[in-house]
Amino acid sequence: MVKNSFISVISQEEKEENRGSVEFQVFIFTNKIRRLTSHLELHRKDYLSQRGLRKILGKRQRLLSYLSKKNRIRYKELISQLDIRESKTR
């Protein structure tokens, strides 16, 4: 399995204090998504893992939409830190 190539954004102290925060939950879901994606590259027909990945993607999407409605600045910071979405160029 491939190790995550990104450095954790949230320090150890913040992890223990803010486990219920939206940012922390999105961070954990992003780690799970990257781990499952690397697993599915090796095991293409693992349909249960594909289902789990889709469920986690949906949860993360709902959390991100909630955060974008409540606090746009925190949303943009989180997106840039985790490198989740590509920036739109117009």
C-alpha positions in Angstrom: 0.0 0.0 0.0 1.2 3.5 -0.8 1.9 5.8 2.0 0.2 9.2 2.1 2.6 11.7 0.5 1.3 14.7 2.2 2.1 16.2 5.6 -0.6 16.3 8.1 -2.1 19.8 8.4 -3.4 19.5 11.8 -0.9 19.2 14.7 -1.2 16.6 17.4 -2.5 19.1 20.0 -5.3 20.3 17.7 -6.3 16.7 16.9 -7.0 15.9 20.5 -8.8 19.2 21.2 -10.9 19.5 18.0 -12.0 16.0 17.1 -15.5 17.1 16.4 -14.7 20.1 14.2 -15.7 20.1 10.6 -12.1 20.6 9.5 -10.9 17.6 11.5 -13.6 15.4 10.1 -12.9 16.4 6.5 -9.2 15.8 7.2 -9.9 12.2 8.5 -12.2 11.5 5.5 -9.6 12.7 3.1 -7.0 10.4 4.7 -9.5 7.5 4.3 -10.3 8.4 0.7 -6.6 8.5 -0.2 -6.0 5.2 1.5 -9.0 3.5 -0.2 -8.0 5.0 -3.6 -4.6 3.5 -3.4 -6.1 0.1 -2.3 -8.5 0.2 -5.3 -5.7 0.8 -7.7 -4.4 -2.7 -6.7 -7.8 -4.4 -6.3 -10.1 -3.1 -9.0 -12.9 -5.6 -8.3 -13.2 -4.9 -4.6 -16.8 -3.7 -4.8 -17.4 -3.4 -1.1 -14.4 -1.0 -0.8 -15.8 1.0 -3.8 -19.1 1.3 -2.0 -17.4 2.4 1.2 -15.4 5.0 -0.8 -18.6 6.4 -2.3 -20.1 6.7 1.1 -17.1 8.5 2.5 -17.0 10.8 -0.5 -20.6 11.7 0.1 -20.0 12.4 3.8 -17.1 14.6 3.0 -19.0 16.4 0.3 -21.9 17.2 2.7 -19.4 18.5 5.4 -17.7 20.7 2.8 -20.9 22.1 1.6 -22.0 22.9 5.2 -18.6 24.6 5.8 -18.8 26.6 2.6 -22.3 27.9 3.7 -21.3 28.7 7.3 -17.8 30.1 6.9 -16.4 30.6 3.4 -12.9 31.7 4.6 -12.3 28.5 6.6 -13.6 26.5 3.7 -11.1 28.0 1.3 -8.3 27.6 3.7 -9.1 23.9 4.2 -9.4 23.2 0.5 -6.0 24.8 -0.1 -4.4 23.0 2.8 -5.7 19.5 1.8 -5.3 20.2 -1.9 -8.8 18.7 -2.5 -10.2 20.7 -5.3 -8.7 22.3 -8.3 -8.8 26.1 -8.4 -11.2 27.6 -11.0 -9.6 29.9 -13.6 -11.7 32.3 -15.5 
